[in-house]
């Protein structure tokens, strides 16, 4: 029986990056007194109440994330920046691990852990790499809405990880909840394929700053300059969200830019993210 328990414990540790809970250890035949002895000897360290890390395993981002969900129990979901890390949106865990629990659940506070209480639909839940987590699309919106560089983050996620229709459906389920307003603003800008959202934002910035003398849609050879100061030969080109840009559009924009510089124009390029995140600098 002890041998069988040892085999089962090894499987748990392999599956959970060196972590084991008190209940899992008991199921493997390890008595409470033996658990206490292992902790006292340093063979196991208690990362969270009832969650242990076996010696020889470092406290990596993966371990911190797994320990949070193991402590939270079956009703908890990995969420926020921790879920973004788990889904591969970010290379490392930013800030504290976060879990989401049902609205009526009242777990005790834990140092170094953020706990959110909210109801989520099944479509916004998933199981990924062995952990229950908030789904990719809802995670993208939650994190983007909370970050200062939310547009850059969401743009990157749309390019590499999640399709726009998935994110839009998650936003519809999010309406009326915290973060929905900020997420909606980002989503509207992301959906605007004609870059008009970025151009409207630029015009608002220029007018609020009292800058005049510009012409919108100024003709230049076979092209049109997004916004130009003809007298000063200053051309301003505005790029929308990168995830919309295809190879043909990219090459055409570069040909236009090269022609402007060759003709003696000063060319300034701004992205939606520049205008939204650093308007004064722009």
N, C-alpha and C positions, 0 to 999 in steps of 0.2 A: 504493500500500500504506500509506504514512504517513497519507494522508487517511482511508482506511478505518480505520486504527488509531485516529485521532483521534475518529472517529465512535463507534467501539466504546467508547473510554475515556469519552466524554461520557455514553454510556448507563449505564456502570457507575457513574459518579459521581452521576448523577441517581437511580439506583436505590438507592444506598447512602449518601445524604446527604453526598456529598463524599468518601467513603472509597474507597480502592482497596488491594488487597493486592499484594505483590511479584509473585506468580504471575499475578494478573490483569493487571498492568501489562506483564509479559512477553508474555502472550497478545495484548495490544494492540500489540505491536511495539516496546515501549520497552525498550531494553537496560539492563543493570545500571549501566553508567557514566552513562547519562542519568538514571536514578533517583537516583544519588548526587549528580549535579549539581543536580537539582531540590531535594533535601533541603538541600544546602549553600547554595543561594541563598535558601532560605526559601519557595520555591514550594510545597513539600510539607513537612509535619511528620510525624515518625514517632511516632504515638500509642502503638503497641505494636510489638514486633519484627515487621517485615514488613507492618505496617498503617499506611497513610499517609492524612493528611487534607490535601486541596488547599486552598491559601490562598483566603480568601474565605468559608469555611464555619466557623462557630463550633463550639466543643466543647460541644454541647448534651447533654442526657440521652440523646437518641436516638443521637447519635454515640458516646457512651461505651458504650452497650449494644451497638450494632452492631460497634464495634471489638473488644469482648470476644469476641463469637461468631466474628468473622472470624479473630481470632488463634487461637481454640480449634480451628478447622477443622471439617470435615464431621461429626465424631463428637460435637461439643459441642452442648449445649442451653442456652438461656437459662433461668435458674431463680431461685427465691427472690424477694426484693423486686424484682429487675430484671424478672423475668417478670411480677410483679404490675403493675408500671408499664407493661410492653409490652401486657398484656391490657386496660389501662385501669382496673384496680382502684384505682390511686393516681395522683394528678395529676403526680407527679414521682418521680424515682428516689431511693429512700431508702438511703443508705449506698453501699457499693461494688457495682459490677456483679458478678454471680455467674453462673457457668456450671456445668453438670453434664456430666461425662464418664463413659464406661463404667468399671466397677469395675477392670478390668485396665489401664486407661490411666494413664500416669504423666507428665503434662506438667510441664515445669519451672515453678517458682513465678514468679508475676508480681506485682510491686508494684501495689497498688490494684485487685486482682482476687481474688475468692474462687472457689476451685475445689472442687467436690464430686465425689466418686467414688462412683457407685452404679449399680445396674442398674434400669432402668425398663421397664415393659411398653409395648408400642406404643400401648395405650389412653391412656397418660399422656404421650404425645408429640404435638406438633402443629407445623404451620407457620403462622405468623401474621405478616402484614405483611412477608413476605419473610425471616423468621428462623425457624430451628428453635428451639422452646421447649418447656418442660414445659407440659402441658395446663392449661386454666383450672381444672378441679376440683382437680387435685393441687396446683397452685400455691396455690389458696385455702387448702387444708389445711396445706401446708408453712409458709406465711407466718403463718397464724393461730396455729399451734402454737408459733411462735418469738417472737410479740409479747406484750408485757405486756397490751395491749388486744386480745388475739386474738378475744374474743367480739364486740367492736364491729366489728372488721375483717370477720369472717366473716358477721356479720349484714348488713353493708352489701353484701357480695358476693352473698349469697343474695337480697337485695332487687333487685339491679340487673343481675347478670351471669350467675349460674349457678344452675340448678335443683337443689333438694335431692337428688333421686335420683342426679344426676351426681356430686355430692360424696360421697354415701354409697358409691357404687360405687368411687370413687377411694380412699376410706378402706379398703374391704375389700381392695383391692390393696396398700394401705400397711401392713397388719398385719405386725408383726414387724420393722418398720424404725424408724429414729430418728424421733421426733416422733409416733408412732402413738398413744401413751397420751394425750398432751395433746390431740391432734386428736379422739380418741374422746370425751374428756370434753366438749369443746365441741360435738361433734355430737349427743351424747345430750341436752344441754340445748337445742340448737336444734330437735331433733325433738319436744320435749315441748310440744304445742300447748295443753295445758290450764294452762300456767304452773305446773304442780306442781313442776317443778325449781326455779324461783325461790322458791316458797313453802317448799320443804324447806330450801333454803339459808338463807332468813331465819330459820326456826325453829332451825336449828343455831347461827346467830350469836347469837340471843337467849338460848338455853340456855347457850352457852359463856360469855356475858357475865353470866349470873345474873339476867337480866331476867325478871320474872314479872308476873302480873296481866293477861295478854292472853287474848283469846278468838279462836279461829280460826273463820272463817265466821260472823261475828256478823250477825244479821238487822237490816236497816234499811229500813223501808218495803217497796217491791217488790224491793229489792236485797239483796245480801249483801256485807258488808265483808270483805275478805280476812283482815285481822287487826285486832282492835280492843282498845283499852284503855277499856272502857265507863265506868269511874268517872271517868277523866280526859277522856273524849270525844275520844280520839285515834284516828283511823282511819289504818291503813296499807294502801295499795293496792300490789300487786306486779304489775308488768308483765313478761311473758316477752320473747321475741325479737320485735323490731318487724316482721320479715318475715311473721309470722303474722297481724298485726292487719288486719282488714278495716274498711271504712267503718262498717258497722253496729256492730261492737264498739267502735270508737273513739268513736262518738257516744254509745252507752250509758254508757261509762265516764265521759264528760264530764258527762252528765246526773246520774249518781250523785254525782260529785265536787261539782257545784254544789249539789245538795240537801244534802249533808253540811255544806258551809260555811254554807249558809243556816240550817241547824239548830243552828249553834254548835259544830260539831266542828272540830278541827284536823286537816287532811288532809296526810298525808305520802305521797309516791309514790316508789317505787324500781323500777328495772329490774333484770333479771338481771345486766346489765353493772355496775351500781352495786354490787350485793351481792358479786359475784365480784371486781371490781377494786378496790373501796374499802370493804371491810367495816367497818373501824374508824370511818370517817366516817359510814357508814349507822347 
